[in-house]
């Protein structure tokens, strides 16, 4: 008498789809936006968004948008500060002559 072996179904190897490569310009836009280097963040963000739109297997659209938003926010803050400085210089120069 032979003992009957239990039946174990053969397990198939799991197939993991390859991950899409991240766009390097998107990463650069995000890093530059965090560092506050606004003009380059905006430029790289627009280039990355266009590249990702034209090459669907690439990922990083969220990083490109985040870099764009950070870049535009920093540009807006700088514009407000420069306008405030101009107004303060104008007020102080007209007050000194009176």
Biotite code that builds the C-alpha atoms (Angstrom):
import biotite.structure as struc

atoms = struc.array([
    struc.Atom([0.000, 0.000, 0.000], chain_id="A", res_id=1, res_name="UNK", atom_name="CA", element="C"),
    struc.Atom([1.223, 3.309, -0.976], chain_id="A", res_id=2, res_name="UNK", atom_name="CA", element="C"),
    struc.Atom([0.178, 6.463, 0.727], chain_id="A", res_id=3, res_name="UNK", atom_name="CA", element="C"),
    struc.Atom([-1.610, 8.827, -1.540], chain_id="A", res_id=4, res_name="UNK", atom_name="CA", element="C"),
    struc.Atom([0.226, 12.105, -2.066], chain_id="A", res_id=5, res_name="UNK", atom_name="CA", element="C"),
    struc.Atom([-1.818, 15.270, -1.514], chain_id="A", res_id=6, res_name="UNK", atom_name="CA", element="C"),
    struc.Atom([-2.483, 17.276, -4.656], chain_id="A", res_id=7, res_name="UNK", atom_name="CA", element="C"),
    struc.Atom([-1.075, 20.787, -4.706], chain_id="A", res_id=8, res_name="UNK", atom_name="CA", element="C"),
    struc.Atom([-1.933, 22.858, -7.769], chain_id="A", res_id=9, res_name="UNK", atom_name="CA", element="C"),
    struc.Atom([1.047, 24.372, -9.463], chain_id="A", res_id=10, res_name="UNK", atom_name="CA", element="C"),
    struc.Atom([1.347, 28.052, -8.658], chain_id="A", res_id=11, res_name="UNK", atom_name="CA", element="C"),
    struc.Atom([1.899, 30.314, -11.593], chain_id="A", res_id=12, res_name="UNK", atom_name="CA", element="C"),
    struc.Atom([4.472, 33.064, -11.195], chain_id="A", res_id=13, res_name="UNK", atom_name="CA", element="C"),
    struc.Atom([2.881, 36.430, -10.626], chain_id="A", res_id=14, res_name="UNK", atom_name="CA", element="C"),
    struc.Atom([3.311, 38.850, -13.476], chain_id="A", res_id=15, res_name="UNK", atom_name="CA", element="C"),
    struc.Atom([4.051, 42.385, -12.394], chain_id="A", res_id=16, res_name="UNK", atom_name="CA", element="C"),
    struc.Atom([3.663, 44.913, -15.161], chain_id="A", res_id=17, res_name="UNK", atom_name="CA", element="C"),
    struc.Atom([6.723, 47.098, -15.606], chain_id="A", res_id=18, res_name="UNK", atom_name="CA", element="C"),
    struc.Atom([6.390, 50.512, -14.055], chain_id="A", res_id=19, res_name="UNK", atom_name="CA", element="C"),
    struc.Atom([6.435, 53.453, -16.427], chain_id="A", res_id=20, res_name="UNK", atom_name="CA", element="C"),
    struc.Atom([9.601, 55.537, -16.188], chain_id="A", res_id=21, res_name="UNK", atom_name="CA", element="C"),
    struc.Atom([9.279, 58.857, -14.389], chain_id="A", res_id=22, res_name="UNK", atom_name="CA", element="C"),
    struc.Atom([9.978, 61.937, -16.460], chain_id="A", res_id=23, res_name="UNK", atom_name="CA", element="C"),
    struc.Atom([13.209, 63.558, -15.248], chain_id="A", res_id=24, res_name="UNK", atom_name="CA", element="C"),
    struc.Atom([12.008, 67.057, -16.081], chain_id="A", res_id=25, res_name="UNK", atom_name="CA", element="C"),
    struc.Atom([9.001, 66.532, -13.816], chain_id="A", res_id=26, res_name="UNK", atom_name="CA", element="C"),
    struc.Atom([11.290, 65.612, -10.933], chain_id="A", res_id=27, res_name="UNK", atom_name="CA", element="C"),
    struc.Atom([13.462, 68.657, -11.673], chain_id="A", res_id=28, res_name="UNK", atom_name="CA", element="C"),
    struc.Atom([10.396, 70.932, -11.764], chain_id="A", res_id=29, res_name="UNK", atom_name="CA", element="C"),
    struc.Atom([9.232, 69.675, -8.385], chain_id="A", res_id=30, res_name="UNK", atom_name="CA", element="C"),
    struc.Atom([12.660, 70.044, -6.784], chain_id="A", res_id=31, res_name="UNK", atom_name="CA", element="C"),
    struc.Atom([13.174, 73.519, -8.241], chain_id="A", res_id=32, res_name="UNK", atom_name="CA", element="C"),
    struc.Atom([9.702, 74.549, -7.096], chain_id="A", res_id=33, res_name="UNK", atom_name="CA", element="C"),
    struc.Atom([10.458, 73.375, -3.558], chain_id="A", res_id=34, res_name="UNK", atom_name="CA", element="C"),
    struc.Atom([13.778, 75.239, -3.601], chain_id="A", res_id=35, res_name="UNK", atom_name="CA", element="C"),
    struc.Atom([12.025, 78.400, -4.817], chain_id="A", res_id=36, res_name="UNK", atom_name="CA", element="C"),
    struc.Atom([13.824, 78.674, -8.143], chain_id="A", res_id=37, res_name="UNK", atom_name="CA", element="C"),
    struc.Atom([10.599, 79.705, -9.818], chain_id="A", res_id=38, res_name="UNK", atom_name="CA", element="C"),
    struc.Atom([11.525, 80.493, -13.428], chain_id="A", res_id=39, res_name="UNK", atom_name="CA", element="C"),
    struc.Atom([13.230, 77.152, -13.954], chain_id="A", res_id=40, res_name="UNK", atom_name="CA", element="C"),
    struc.Atom([10.467, 75.283, -12.112], chain_id="A", res_id=41, res_name="UNK", atom_name="CA", element="C"),
    struc.Atom([7.854, 76.776, -14.430], chain_id="A", res_id=42, res_name="UNK", atom_name="CA", element="C"),
    struc.Atom([9.900, 76.087, -17.564], chain_id="A", res_id=43, res_name="UNK", atom_name="CA", element="C"),
    struc.Atom([10.722, 72.499, -16.601], chain_id="A", res_id=44, res_name="UNK", atom_name="CA", element="C"),
    struc.Atom([7.135, 71.900, -15.455], chain_id="A", res_id=45, res_name="UNK", atom_name="CA", element="C"),
    struc.Atom([5.697, 72.942, -18.808], chain_id="A", res_id=46, res_name="UNK", atom_name="CA", element="C"),
    struc.Atom([8.261, 70.897, -20.744], chain_id="A", res_id=47, res_name="UNK", atom_name="CA", element="C"),
    struc.Atom([7.599, 67.833, -18.564], chain_id="A", res_id=48, res_name="UNK", atom_name="CA", element="C"),
    struc.Atom([3.811, 68.136, -18.852], chain_id="A", res_id=49, res_name="UNK", atom_name="CA", element="C"),
    struc.Atom([4.082, 68.330, -22.645], chain_id="A", res_id=50, res_name="UNK", atom_name="CA", element="C"),
    struc.Atom([6.470, 65.361, -22.797], chain_id="A", res_id=51, res_name="UNK", atom_name="CA", element="C"),
    struc.Atom([4.238, 63.233, -20.564], chain_id="A", res_id=52, res_name="UNK", atom_name="CA", element="C"),
    struc.Atom([1.168, 64.122, -22.616], chain_id="A", res_id=53, res_name="UNK", atom_name="CA", element="C"),
    struc.Atom([2.961, 63.198, -25.863], chain_id="A", res_id=54, res_name="UNK", atom_name="CA", element="C"),
    struc.Atom([4.577, 60.005, -24.461], chain_id="A", res_id=55, res_name="UNK", atom_name="CA", element="C"),
    struc.Atom([1.861, 58.170, -22.475], chain_id="A", res_id=56, res_name="UNK", atom_name="CA", element="C"),
    struc.Atom([4.080, 55.453, -20.953], chain_id="A", res_id=57, res_name="UNK", atom_name="CA", element="C"),
    struc.Atom([5.886, 58.117, -18.892], chain_id="A", res_id=58, res_name="UNK", atom_name="CA", element="C"),
    struc.Atom([4.740, 58.979, -15.399], chain_id="A", res_id=59, res_name="UNK", atom_name="CA", element="C"),
    struc.Atom([5.270, 62.107, -13.310], chain_id="A", res_id=60, res_name="UNK", atom_name="CA", element="C"),
    struc.Atom([2.393, 64.334, -14.377], chain_id="A", res_id=61, res_name="UNK", atom_name="CA", element="C"),
    struc.Atom([1.563, 65.111, -10.748], chain_id="A", res_id=62, res_name="UNK", atom_name="CA", element="C"),
    struc.Atom([5.135, 66.150, -10.044], chain_id="A", res_id=63, res_name="UNK", atom_name="CA", element="C"),
    struc.Atom([5.150, 68.398, -13.114], chain_id="A", res_id=64, res_name="UNK", atom_name="CA", element="C"),
    struc.Atom([1.926, 70.089, -12.010], chain_id="A", res_id=65, res_name="UNK", atom_name="CA", element="C"),
    struc.Atom([3.209, 70.486, -8.445], chain_id="A", res_id=66, res_name="UNK", atom_name="CA", element="C"),
    struc.Atom([6.392, 72.079, -9.785], chain_id="A", res_id=67, res_name="UNK", atom_name="CA", element="C"),
    struc.Atom([4.312, 74.441, -11.915], chain_id="A", res_id=68, res_name="UNK", atom_name="CA", element="C"),
    struc.Atom([2.083, 75.442, -9.001], chain_id="A", res_id=69, res_name="UNK", atom_name="CA", element="C"),
    struc.Atom([5.033, 76.016, -6.672], chain_id="A", res_id=70, res_name="UNK", atom_name="CA", element="C"),
    struc.Atom([6.846, 77.983, -9.361], chain_id="A", res_id=71, res_name="UNK", atom_name="CA", element="C"),
    struc.Atom([3.890, 80.243, -10.065], chain_id="A", res_id=72, res_name="UNK", atom_name="CA", element="C"),
    struc.Atom([3.244, 80.781, -6.339], chain_id="A", res_id=73, res_name="UNK", atom_name="CA", element="C"),
    struc.Atom([6.862, 81.829, -5.798], chain_id="A", res_id=74, res_name="UNK", atom_name="CA", element="C"),
    struc.Atom([6.682, 84.137, -8.831], chain_id="A", res_id=75, res_name="UNK", atom_name="CA", element="C"),
    struc.Atom([3.515, 85.736, -7.463], chain_id="A", res_id=76, res_name="UNK", atom_name="CA", element="C"),
    struc.Atom([5.098, 86.270, -4.046], chain_id="A", res_id=77, res_name="UNK", atom_name="CA", element="C"),
    struc.Atom([8.156, 87.869, -5.641], chain_id="A", res_id=78, res_name="UNK", atom_name="CA", element="C"),
    struc.Atom([5.936, 90.129, -7.778], chain_id="A", res_id=79, res_name="UNK", atom_name="CA", element="C"),
    struc.Atom([3.988, 91.266, -4.702], chain_id="A", res_id=80, res_name="UNK", atom_name="CA", element="C"),
    struc.Atom([7.196, 91.931, -2.767], chain_id="A", res_id=81, res_name="UNK", atom_name="CA", element="C"),
    struc.Atom([8.684, 93.945, -5.628], chain_id="A", res_id=82, res_name="UNK", atom_name="CA", element="C"),
    struc.Atom([5.493, 96.015, -6.006], chain_id="A", res_id=83, res_name="UNK", atom_name="CA", element="C"),
    struc.Atom([5.438, 96.614, -2.243], chain_id="A", res_id=84, res_name="UNK", atom_name="CA", element="C"),
    struc.Atom([9.065, 97.715, -2.341], chain_id="A", res_id=85, res_name="UNK", atom_name="CA", element="C"),
    struc.Atom([8.347, 100.115, -5.216], chain_id="A", res_id=86, res_name="UNK", atom_name="CA", element="C"),
    struc.Atom([5.377, 101.598, -3.355], chain_id="A", res_id=87, res_name="UNK", atom_name="CA", element="C"),
    struc.Atom([7.392, 101.993, -0.151], chain_id="A", res_id=88, res_name="UNK", atom_name="CA", element="C"),
    struc.Atom([10.258, 103.677, -2.006], chain_id="A", res_id=89, res_name="UNK", atom_name="CA", element="C"),
    struc.Atom([7.777, 105.987, -3.750], chain_id="A", res_id=90, res_name="UNK", atom_name="CA", element="C"),
    struc.Atom([6.082, 106.924, -0.465], chain_id="A", res_id=91, res_name="UNK", atom_name="CA", element="C"),
    struc.Atom([9.350, 107.540, 1.344], chain_id="A", res_id=92, res_name="UNK", atom_name="CA", element="C"),
    struc.Atom([10.778, 109.673, -1.473], chain_id="A", res_id=93, res_name="UNK", atom_name="CA", element="C"),
    struc.Atom([7.689, 111.906, -1.720], chain_id="A", res_id=94, res_name="UNK", atom_name="CA", element="C"),
    struc.Atom([7.465, 112.310, 2.068], chain_id="A", res_id=95, res_name="UNK", atom_name="CA", element="C"),
    struc.Atom([11.067, 113.516, 2.367], chain_id="A", res_id=96, res_name="UNK", atom_name="CA", element="C"),
    struc.Atom([10.662, 116.405, -0.112], chain_id="A", res_id=97, res_name="UNK", atom_name="CA", element="C"),
    struc.Atom([7.631, 117.992, 1.575], chain_id="A", res_id=98, res_name="UNK", atom_name="CA", element="C"),
])
